[in-house]
């Protein structure tokens, strides 16, 4: 019974962690090389951003 609770907790924990990492990946994508890493929203109209 203890192992069942532990596995259930592990599944829930991994699911929450995966959702959190997925959300973080969606909201803060890694900056492509050559761009400003602090520029979260590169404008397509700015020629300096490529």
C-alpha distance matrix in Angstrom:
0.0 3.8 5.5 5.1 6.4 8.7 10.0 10.7 12.4 14.2 15.5 16.7 18.3 20.0 21.2 22.7 24.2 25.7 27.1 28.6 30.1 31.4 33.0 34.5 35.8 37.4 38.9 40.0 41.0 42.2 46.0 48.1 50.3 53.7 52.5 51.9 48.2 48.7 50.1 47.2 49.4 52.2 55.0 56.5 59.9 60.0 61.7 60.5 56.9 57.8
3.8 0.0 3.8 5.4 5.2 6.2 8.7 9.9 10.6 12.2 14.3 15.5 16.3 18.2 19.9 21.1 22.2 24.1 25.7 26.7 28.1 29.9 31.4 32.5 34.0 35.8 37.2 38.0 39.1 40.1 43.9 46.0 48.2 51.5 50.2 49.6 45.8 46.3 47.9 45.1 47.5 50.3 53.3 54.9 58.2 58.1 59.8 58.4 54.9 55.9
5.5 3.8 0.0 3.8 5.4 4.9 6.0 8.4 9.7 10.2 12.1 14.1 14.9 16.1 18.0 19.7 20.5 21.9 24.0 25.2 26.2 27.8 29.8 30.8 32.0 33.9 35.6 36.3 37.0 37.9 41.7 43.6 45.7 49.1 48.1 47.6 43.9 44.7 46.2 43.5 45.9 48.4 51.4 52.9 56.3 56.2 57.7 56.4 52.8 53.6
5.1 5.4 3.8 0.0 3.8 5.4 5.2 6.1 8.5 9.7 10.5 12.3 14.0 15.3 16.4 18.3 19.7 20.9 22.5 24.1 25.4 26.6 28.4 29.9 31.1 32.6 34.4 35.5 36.2 37.5 41.3 43.2 45.6 48.9 47.8 47.4 43.7 44.4 45.7 42.7 44.8 47.5 50.3 51.7 55.1 55.3 56.9 55.8 52.1 52.9
6.4 5.2 5.4 3.8 0.0 3.8 5.5 5.1 6.1 8.5 9.9 10.6 12.0 14.1 15.3 16.4 18.0 19.7 21.0 22.3 24.0 25.4 26.8 28.2 29.8 31.3 32.7 33.8 34.9 36.3 40.1 42.3 44.6 47.9 46.5 45.8 42.1 42.5 43.9 40.9 43.1 46.0 48.8 50.4 53.7 53.8 55.6 54.4 50.8 51.8
8.7 6.2 4.9 5.4 3.8 0.0 3.8 5.4 5.1 6.1 8.6 9.9 10.3 12.0 14.1 15.2 16.1 17.9 19.8 20.7 22.0 23.8 25.4 26.4 27.8 29.8 31.1 31.9 32.9 33.9 37.7 39.9 42.0 45.3 44.1 43.4 39.7 40.2 41.8 39.0 41.5 44.1 47.2 48.8 52.1 52.0 53.6 52.2 48.7 49.7
10.0 8.7 6.0 5.2 5.5 3.8 0.0 3.8 5.4 4.9 6.1 8.6 9.6 10.4 12.1 14.1 15.0 16.1 18.1 19.6 20.6 22.0 24.0 25.3 26.3 28.1 29.8 30.7 31.3 32.4 36.3 38.1 40.4 43.8 42.7 42.4 38.7 39.5 40.8 38.0 40.2 42.7 45.7 47.0 50.5 50.5 52.0 50.8 47.2 48.0
10.7 9.9 8.4 6.1 5.1 5.4 3.8 0.0 3.8 5.4 5.1 6.2 8.5 9.9 10.6 12.3 14.1 15.2 16.5 18.2 19.8 20.8 22.4 24.1 25.4 26.8 28.4 29.7 30.6 32.1 35.9 38.0 40.5 43.8 42.4 41.9 38.3 38.8 40.0 36.9 38.9 41.7 44.4 45.9 49.3 49.5 51.2 50.2 46.5 47.4
12.4 10.6 9.7 8.5 6.1 5.1 5.4 3.8 0.0 3.8 5.5 5.2 5.9 8.5 9.8 10.5 12.0 14.0 15.2 16.2 18.0 19.6 20.9 22.2 23.8 25.4 26.7 27.7 29.0 30.4 34.1 36.4 38.9 42.0 40.5 39.8 36.1 36.4 37.8 34.8 37.1 39.9 42.8 44.5 47.8 47.8 49.6 48.4 44.8 45.9
14.2 12.2 10.2 9.7 8.5 6.1 4.9 5.4 3.8 0.0 3.8 5.5 5.0 6.0 8.4 9.9 10.3 11.9 14.0 15.1 16.1 17.8 19.7 20.6 21.9 23.8 25.4 26.1 26.9 28.0 31.8 33.9 36.2 39.5 38.2 37.7 34.0 34.7 36.1 33.3 35.7 38.3 41.3 42.8 46.2 46.1 47.6 46.4 42.8 43.7
15.5 14.3 12.1 10.5 9.9 8.6 6.1 5.1 5.5 3.8 0.0 3.8 5.5 5.2 6.0 8.6 9.8 10.4 12.1 14.1 15.1 16.1 18.1 19.7 20.6 22.1 24.0 25.1 25.8 27.2 31.0 33.0 35.5 38.8 37.5 37.3 33.7 34.4 35.5 32.4 34.4 37.0 39.8 41.2 44.6 44.8 46.4 45.4 41.7 42.5
16.7 15.5 14.1 12.3 10.6 9.9 8.6 6.2 5.2 5.5 3.8 0.0 3.8 5.5 5.1 6.1 8.5 9.8 10.5 12.1 14.1 15.1 16.3 18.1 19.6 20.8 22.3 23.7 24.9 26.7 30.4 32.7 35.4 38.5 36.8 36.3 32.7 33.0 34.0 30.8 32.8 35.7 38.4 40.0 43.3 43.5 45.3 44.4 40.7 41.8
18.3 16.3 14.9 14.0 12.0 10.3 9.6 8.5 5.9 5.0 5.5 3.8 0.0 3.8 5.4 5.2 6.0 8.5 9.9 10.4 12.1 13.9 15.2 16.3 18.0 19.7 20.9 21.8 23.1 24.5 28.2 30.7 33.2 36.2 34.6 33.9 30.2 30.5 31.9 28.9 31.3 34.1 37.0 38.7 42.0 41.9 43.7 42.5 38.9 40.1
20.0 18.2 16.1 15.3 14.1 12.0 10.4 9.9 8.5 6.0 5.2 5.5 3.8 0.0 3.8 5.5 4.9 5.9 8.5 9.7 10.2 11.8 13.9 15.0 15.9 17.9 19.6 20.3 21.0 22.3 26.1 28.2 30.7 33.9 32.6 32.2 28.6 29.3 30.5 27.6 29.9 32.4 35.4 36.8 40.2 40.2 41.7 40.5 36.9 37.8
21.2 19.9 18.0 16.4 15.3 14.1 12.1 10.6 9.8 8.4 6.0 5.1 5.4 3.8 0.0 3.8 5.4 5.1 6.1 8.5 9.8 10.3 12.1 14.0 15.0 16.2 18.1 19.5 20.3 22.1 25.8 27.9 30.8 33.9 32.3 32.0 28.5 29.1 29.9 26.7 28.6 31.2 33.9 35.3 38.7 39.0 40.7 39.8 36.1 37.0
22.7 21.1 19.7 18.3 16.4 15.2 14.1 12.3 10.5 9.9 8.6 6.1 5.2 5.5 3.8 0.0 3.8 5.4 5.1 6.0 8.5 9.7 10.4 12.1 14.0 15.1 16.3 17.7 19.1 21.2 24.8 27.3 30.1 33.0 31.1 30.4 26.9 27.0 27.9 24.8 26.8 29.7 32.5 34.2 37.4 37.5 39.5 38.5 34.9 36.1
24.2 22.2 20.5 19.7 18.0 16.1 15.0 14.1 12.0 10.3 9.8 8.5 6.0 4.9 5.4 3.8 0.0 3.8 5.5 5.0 6.0 8.4 9.8 10.4 12.0 14.0 15.2 15.9 17.0 18.5 22.2 24.7 27.3 30.3 28.6 27.9 24.3 24.8 26.0 23.1 25.4 28.1 31.1 32.9 36.1 35.9 37.7 36.4 32.9 34.1
25.7 24.1 21.9 20.9 19.7 17.9 16.1 15.2 14.0 11.9 10.4 9.8 8.5 5.9 5.1 5.4 3.8 0.0 3.8 5.4 5.1 5.9 8.4 9.7 10.2 12.0 14.1 14.9 15.4 17.1 20.8 22.9 25.7 28.9 27.3 27.1 23.7 24.5 25.3 22.2 24.2 26.7 29.6 30.9 34.4 34.4 36.0 35.0 31.3 32.2
27.1 25.7 24.0 22.5 21.0 19.8 18.1 16.5 15.2 14.0 12.1 10.5 9.9 8.5 6.1 5.1 5.5 3.8 0.0 3.8 5.5 5.0 6.0 8.5 9.7 10.4 12.1 13.8 14.9 17.3 20.8 23.1 26.2 29.1 27.1 26.8 23.5 23.8 24.2 20.9 22.6 25.4 28.0 29.5 32.8 33.1 35.0 34.2 30.5 31.6
28.6 26.7 25.2 24.1 22.3 20.7 19.6 18.2 16.2 15.1 14.1 12.1 10.4 9.7 8.5 6.0 5.0 5.4 3.8 0.0 3.8 5.4 5.1 6.1 8.5 9.8 10.5 11.7 13.5 15.7 19.1 21.9 24.8 27.5 25.3 24.5 21.0 21.1 21.9 18.7 20.9 23.8 26.7 28.6 31.7 31.7 33.7 32.6 29.0 30.4
30.1 28.1 26.2 25.4 24.0 22.0 20.6 19.8 18.0 16.1 15.1 14.1 12.1 10.2 9.8 8.5 6.0 5.1 5.5 3.8 0.0 3.8 5.4 5.0 6.0 8.5 9.8 10.1 11.0 12.7 16.3 18.9 21.6 24.5 22.8 22.3 18.7 19.4 20.3 17.4 19.7 22.2 25.3 26.9 30.3 30.0 31.7 30.5 26.8 28.0
31.4 29.9 27.8 26.6 25.4 23.8 22.0 20.8 19.6 17.8 16.1 15.1 13.9 11.8 10.3 9.7 8.4 5.9 5.0 5.4 3.8 0.0 3.8 5.4 5.0 6.2 8.6 9.8 10.2 12.6 16.1 18.2 21.4 24.3 22.4 22.4 19.2 20.0 20.2 17.0 18.6 21.0 23.8 25.1 28.5 28.7 30.4 29.6 25.9 26.8
33.0 31.4 29.8 28.4 26.8 25.4 24.0 22.4 20.9 19.7 18.1 16.3 15.2 13.9 12.1 10.4 9.8 8.4 6.0 5.1 5.4 3.8 0.0 3.8 5.3 5.0 6.1 8.3 9.8 12.9 16.0 18.6 21.9 24.4 22.0 21.5 18.4 18.5 18.5 15.0 16.6 19.5 22.1 23.8 27.0 27.2 29.3 28.6 25.0 26.2
34.5 32.5 30.8 29.9 28.2 26.4 25.3 24.1 22.2 20.6 19.7 18.1 16.3 15.0 14.0 12.1 10.4 9.7 8.5 6.1 5.0 5.4 3.8 0.0 3.8 5.4 5.2 5.6 7.7 10.2 13.3 16.3 19.4 21.7 19.4 18.6 15.2 15.3 15.9 12.8 15.0 17.8 20.9 22.9 26.0 25.7 27.7 26.5 22.9 24.5
35.8 34.0 32.0 31.1 29.8 27.8 26.3 25.4 23.8 21.9 20.6 19.6 18.0 15.9 15.0 14.0 12.0 10.2 9.7 8.5 6.0 5.0 5.3 3.8 0.0 3.8 5.6 5.3 5.3 7.8 11.2 13.6 16.8 19.5 17.5 17.4 14.2 15.2 15.4 12.4 14.3 16.5 19.6 21.0 24.4 24.2 25.8 24.8 21.1 22.2
37.4 35.8 33.9 32.6 31.3 29.8 28.1 26.8 25.4 23.8 22.1 20.8 19.7 17.9 16.2 15.1 14.0 12.0 10.4 9.8 8.5 6.2 5.0 5.4 3.8 0.0 3.8 5.7 6.0 9.6 12.1 14.4 18.0 20.3 17.9 17.9 15.3 15.8 15.2 11.7 12.7 15.2 17.7 19.1 22.5 22.8 24.7 24.2 20.5 21.5
38.9 37.2 35.6 34.4 32.7 31.1 29.8 28.4 26.7 25.4 24.0 22.3 20.9 19.6 18.1 16.3 15.2 14.1 12.1 10.5 9.8 8.6 6.1 5.2 5.6 3.8 0.0 3.8 6.2 9.8 11.8 14.7 18.1 19.9 17.0 16.3 13.6 13.3 12.8 9.1 10.5 13.6 16.3 18.3 21.3 21.4 23.7 22.9 19.4 21.0
40.0 38.0 36.3 35.5 33.8 31.9 30.7 29.7 27.7 26.1 25.1 23.7 21.8 20.3 19.5 17.7 15.9 14.9 13.8 11.7 10.1 9.8 8.3 5.6 5.3 5.7 3.8 0.0 3.8 6.5 8.6 11.9 15.0 16.8 14.1 13.2 10.2 10.4 10.4 7.3 9.8 12.4 15.6 17.7 20.7 20.2 22.1 20.9 17.4 19.1
41.0 39.1 37.0 36.2 34.9 32.9 31.3 30.6 29.0 26.9 25.8 24.9 23.1 21.0 20.3 19.1 17.0 15.4 14.9 13.5 11.0 10.2 9.8 7.7 5.3 6.0 6.2 3.8 0.0 3.8 6.2 8.9 12.2 14.5 12.3 12.5 9.8 11.2 10.9 8.4 10.1 11.7 15.0 16.5 19.8 19.3 20.7 19.6 15.9 17.0
42.2 40.1 37.9 37.5 36.3 33.9 32.4 32.1 30.4 28.0 27.2 26.7 24.5 22.3 22.1 21.2 18.5 17.1 17.3 15.7 12.7 12.6 12.9 10.2 7.8 9.6 9.8 6.5 3.8 0.0 3.8 6.4 9.2 11.9 10.3 10.6 7.8 10.3 10.7 9.4 11.6 12.3 15.9 17.2 20.5 19.4 20.2 18.6 15.1 16.1
46.0 43.9 41.7 41.3 40.1 37.7 36.3 35.9 34.1 31.8 31.0 30.4 28.2 26.1 25.8 24.8 22.2 20.8 20.8 19.1 16.3 16.1 16.0 13.3 11.2 12.1 11.8 8.6 6.2 3.8 0.0 3.8 6.4 8.4 6.5 7.3 5.4 8.4 8.3 8.1 9.9 9.6 13.2 14.5 17.5 16.0 16.7 14.8 11.4 12.6
48.1 46.0 43.6 43.2 42.3 39.9 38.1 38.0 36.4 33.9 33.0 32.7 30.7 28.2 27.9 27.3 24.7 22.9 23.1 21.9 18.9 18.2 18.6 16.3 13.6 14.4 14.7 11.9 8.9 6.4 3.8 0.0 3.8 6.4 6.0 8.5 8.1 11.4 10.8 11.1 12.0 10.6 13.7 14.0 17.1 15.7 15.5 13.9 10.6 10.7
50.3 48.2 45.7 45.6 44.6 42.0 40.4 40.5 38.9 36.2 35.5 35.4 33.2 30.7 30.8 30.1 27.3 25.7 26.2 24.8 21.6 21.4 21.9 19.4 16.8 18.0 18.1 15.0 12.2 9.2 6.4 3.8 0.0 3.8 5.6 8.4 8.7 12.3 12.3 13.6 14.6 12.7 15.6 15.8 18.5 16.5 15.6 13.4 10.9 10.9
53.7 51.5 49.1 48.9 47.9 45.3 43.8 43.8 42.0 39.5 38.8 38.5 36.2 33.9 33.9 33.0 30.3 28.9 29.1 27.5 24.5 24.3 24.4 21.7 19.5 20.3 19.9 16.8 14.5 11.9 8.4 6.4 3.8 0.0 3.8 6.9 8.8 11.9 11.6 13.7 14.3 11.8 14.2 14.5 16.5 14.0 12.7 10.1 8.3 8.6
52.5 50.2 48.1 47.8 46.5 44.1 42.7 42.4 40.5 38.2 37.5 36.8 34.6 32.6 32.3 31.1 28.6 27.3 27.1 25.3 22.8 22.4 22.0 19.4 17.5 17.9 17.0 14.1 12.3 10.3 6.5 6.0 5.6 3.8 0.0 3.8 6.1 8.7 7.8 10.1 10.7 8.4 11.2 12.2 14.3 11.8 11.6 9.0 6.3 8.0
51.9 49.6 47.6 47.4 45.8 43.4 42.4 41.9 39.8 37.7 37.3 36.3 33.9 32.2 32.0 30.4 27.9 27.1 26.8 24.5 22.3 22.4 21.5 18.6 17.4 17.9 16.3 13.2 12.5 10.6 7.3 8.5 8.4 6.9 3.8 0.0 3.8 5.4 5.3 8.4 9.9 8.5 11.6 13.6 15.2 12.5 13.1 10.1 8.0 10.8
48.2 45.8 43.9 43.7 42.1 39.7 38.7 38.3 36.1 34.0 33.7 32.7 30.2 28.6 28.5 26.9 24.3 23.7 23.5 21.0 18.7 19.2 18.4 15.2 14.2 15.3 13.6 10.2 9.8 7.8 5.4 8.1 8.7 8.8 6.1 3.8 0.0 3.8 5.5 7.2 10.0 9.8 13.4 15.6 17.8 15.5 16.4 13.7 11.1 13.6
48.7 46.3 44.7 44.4 42.5 40.2 39.5 38.8 36.4 34.7 34.4 33.0 30.5 29.3 29.1 27.0 24.8 24.5 23.8 21.1 19.4 20.0 18.5 15.3 15.2 15.8 13.3 10.4 11.2 10.3 8.4 11.4 12.3 11.9 8.7 5.4 3.8 0.0 3.8 5.9 9.0 9.6 13.0 15.9 17.6 15.3 17.0 14.4 12.1 15.2
50.1 47.9 46.2 45.7 43.9 41.8 40.8 40.0 37.8 36.1 35.5 34.0 31.9 30.5 29.9 27.9 26.0 25.3 24.2 21.9 20.3 20.2 18.5 15.9 15.4 15.2 12.8 10.4 10.9 10.7 8.3 10.8 12.3 11.6 7.8 5.3 5.5 3.8 0.0 3.8 5.6 6.0 9.2 12.3 14.0 12.0 14.0 12.0 9.4 12.6
47.2 45.1 43.5 42.7 40.9 39.0 38.0 36.9 34.8 33.3 32.4 30.8 28.9 27.6 26.7 24.8 23.1 22.2 20.9 18.7 17.4 17.0 15.0 12.8 12.4 11.7 9.1 7.3 8.4 9.4 8.1 11.1 13.6 13.7 10.1 8.4 7.2 5.9 3.8 0.0 3.8 6.3 9.5 12.6 14.8 13.7 16.1 14.7 11.7 14.3
49.4 47.5 45.9 44.8 43.1 41.5 40.2 38.9 37.1 35.7 34.4 32.8 31.3 29.9 28.6 26.8 25.4 24.2 22.6 20.9 19.7 18.6 16.6 15.0 14.3 12.7 10.5 9.8 10.1 11.6 9.9 12.0 14.6 14.3 10.7 9.9 10.0 9.0 5.6 3.8 0.0 3.8 6.2 9.3 11.5 11.1 13.8 13.3 10.2 12.6
52.2 50.3 48.4 47.5 46.0 44.1 42.7 41.7 39.9 38.3 37.0 35.7 34.1 32.4 31.2 29.7 28.1 26.7 25.4 23.8 22.2 21.0 19.5 17.8 16.5 15.2 13.6 12.4 11.7 12.3 9.6 10.6 12.7 11.8 8.4 8.5 9.8 9.6 6.0 6.3 3.8 0.0 3.8 6.5 8.8 7.8 10.2 9.7 6.5 8.9
55.0 53.3 51.4 50.3 48.8 47.2 45.7 44.4 42.8 41.3 39.8 38.4 37.0 35.4 33.9 32.5 31.1 29.6 28.0 26.7 25.3 23.8 22.1 20.9 19.6 17.7 16.3 15.6 15.0 15.9 13.2 13.7 15.6 14.2 11.2 11.6 13.4 13.0 9.2 9.5 6.2 3.8 0.0 3.8 5.3 5.5 8.6 9.4 7.1 8.9
56.5 54.9 52.9 51.7 50.4 48.8 47.0 45.9 44.5 42.8 41.2 40.0 38.7 36.8 35.3 34.2 32.9 30.9 29.5 28.6 26.9 25.1 23.8 22.9 21.0 19.1 18.3 17.7 16.5 17.2 14.5 14.0 15.8 14.5 12.2 13.6 15.6 15.9 12.3 12.6 9.3 6.5 3.8 0.0 3.8 5.5 7.4 9.4 7.3 7.4
59.9 58.2 56.3 55.1 53.7 52.1 50.5 49.3 47.8 46.2 44.6 43.3 42.0 40.2 38.7 37.4 36.1 34.4 32.8 31.7 30.3 28.5 27.0 26.0 24.4 22.5 21.3 20.7 19.8 20.5 17.5 17.1 18.5 16.5 14.3 15.2 17.8 17.6 14.0 14.8 11.5 8.8 5.3 3.8 0.0 3.8 6.2 9.0 8.4 8.9
60.0 58.1 56.2 55.3 53.8 52.0 50.5 49.5 47.8 46.1 44.8 43.5 41.9 40.2 39.0 37.5 35.9 34.4 33.1 31.7 30.0 28.7 27.2 25.7 24.2 22.8 21.4 20.2 19.3 19.4 16.0 15.7 16.5 14.0 11.8 12.5 15.5 15.3 12.0 13.7 11.1 7.8 5.5 5.5 3.8 0.0 3.8 5.5 5.7 7.2
61.7 59.8 57.7 56.9 55.6 53.6 52.0 51.2 49.6 47.6 46.4 45.3 43.7 41.7 40.7 39.5 37.7 36.0 35.0 33.7 31.7 30.4 29.3 27.7 25.8 24.7 23.7 22.1 20.7 20.2 16.7 15.5 15.6 12.7 11.6 13.1 16.4 17.0 14.0 16.1 13.8 10.2 8.6 7.4 6.2 3.8 0.0 3.8 5.4 5.3
60.5 58.4 56.4 55.8 54.4 52.2 50.8 50.2 48.4 46.4 45.4 44.4 42.5 40.5 39.8 38.5 36.4 35.0 34.2 32.6 30.5 29.6 28.6 26.5 24.8 24.2 22.9 20.9 19.6 18.6 14.8 13.9 13.4 10.1 9.0 10.1 13.7 14.4 12.0 14.7 13.3 9.7 9.4 9.4 9.0 5.5 3.8 0.0 3.8 5.5
56.9 54.9 52.8 52.1 50.8 48.7 47.2 46.5 44.8 42.8 41.7 40.7 38.9 36.9 36.1 34.9 32.9 31.3 30.5 29.0 26.8 25.9 25.0 22.9 21.1 20.5 19.4 17.4 15.9 15.1 11.4 10.6 10.9 8.3 6.3 8.0 11.1 12.1 9.4 11.7 10.2 6.5 7.1 7.3 8.4 5.7 5.4 3.8 0.0 3.8
57.8 55.9 53.6 52.9 51.8 49.7 48.0 47.4 45.9 43.7 42.5 41.8 40.1 37.8 37.0 36.1 34.1 32.2 31.6 30.4 28.0 26.8 26.2 24.5 22.2 21.5 21.0 19.1 17.0 16.1 12.6 10.7 10.9 8.6 8.0 10.8 13.6 15.2 12.6 14.3 12.6 8.9 8.9 7.4 8.9 7.2 5.3 5.5 3.8 0.0
